[in-house]
Amino acid sequence: MMLKIRSSKQNIADLEVFIKSIFDEFDLHQDLYPNMLISLTEAVNNAIQHGNRNDHAKSVVIETMKRADRVSFVIVDEGPGFDYNSLPDPTAPENLEKTGGRGVFLMQQLSDNVQFRENGSRVEIEF
């Protein structure tokens, strides 16, 4: 299954509908839903905001696949990528009161695996 959206925060609502359809299609356990919703929302929001720089002419593609007991998602933006190895630790004392910078951390905590490919413009998340 695949969803392609334009880089606008309003289109994140389409992601929730997409995730619900995946739960129906793959007959997933409802306990996964909150972690999946938060992780994918963070990934897509980052793709829109940081990857595509809110450029409505650019798109974000979300693909999913189910294998045995795993569901994986690939989120691809049209941006230049980022250095995912140099992100500041959001749990460090100097970062605790910052309003942003927790998206990747949340994805890593709420999923079973997160991989950054193509210089960070492709994110693979597995549950």
Disulfide bonds with the S-S distance in Angstrom:
none
